[in-house]
């Protein structure tokens, strides 16, 4: 049986998140907030799902560049693995630094910095946009001459380390602070304190920051999140708000030079008024309802079920037909949008249930094309339309009013 054992990374990372929560609770620290945790994990689910469709593409890019443009013929060996680790981390430093210094790149990276907490769940805040951007930078590695197999293996290992530096439960680590990126260093990077902005870009080694003058040690207690908090739980808004802010600023720029600076200059060149205008346009409807245990339980149930579906899908992906893969992807994305909208306390979340029902039934019919299933599904849908108003009221009462 051909299983994808990388799927076990999902329960493994969840176990570490749970362990950190227990340690923080025992220390009497409040390092987790419900909304932040749900949103962080939701972004991570979307990225891991997207990886299923993009990893093969990234490997193809590395192979294409290696076979046609490799400058050297590098063979695996201890020294070459060390060299690859240093090269990978060096490229990461510049990718990460430019992701903060160039507006277009910041659009992809900003999601990682939106959480106002700092714990292991924040490490999940990686978007598919960021994955594509990183691949563009790492494409220099096969051109140097590192084989695609070596690169892919190194990226898997290199990608594990950053997870463990997103925590407040670990203090400073003595002599390691001079060599590695530690939780203390990375807390500075995620802070919005003026003296901490745009510092400590390293991923594994802190030497690049010290070499290029971007290192700052942790002193004052960091305040996490963006300098201008997002104040939205919307899954879609988190992903696209800065793209829209950039486009808004681009539209209102007067000269080509100003347009160039908006896209390829520093994020500071984006019109600071854009956020408020766009929030008024796209986030105007906000139904203020007091959170209830039932609301939170419903969101937890959806996220938990989605994680189970994701794990099963990843584990058995080689046996899942393409149509079903697409259906599962759409179903998961709709669920993530649904969770964010519920935390935003939107009334239109009920209509997402229709969409999820249609996708679910389509997948069942694809696997078991029985007339009785189609008839039963049609009867249920017809009943839902007939009793639409009553069902909607019951649903919203269940979700929002406990």
Secondary structure by P-SEA (a helix, b strand, c coil): cccccccaaaaaaaaaaaaaaaaaaaaccccccaaaaaaaaaaaaaaaaaaaacaaaaaaaaaaaaaccccccccccaaaaaaaaaaaaaaaaaaaaaaaccaaaaaacccccccccccccccccccaaaaaaaaaaacccccccccaaaaaaaaaaaaaaaaaacccccccccccccccccaaaaaaaacccccccccccccccaaaaaaaccccccccccccccccccccccccccccaaaaaaaaaaaacccaaaaaaaacccccccccaaaaaaaaacccbbbbbcccaaaaaaaaaaaaaaaaaaaaaaaccccccaaaaaaaaaaaaaaaaaaaaaaaccccaaaaaaaaaaaaaaaaaaacccaaaaaaaaaaaaaaaaaaaaaaaaaaaacccc
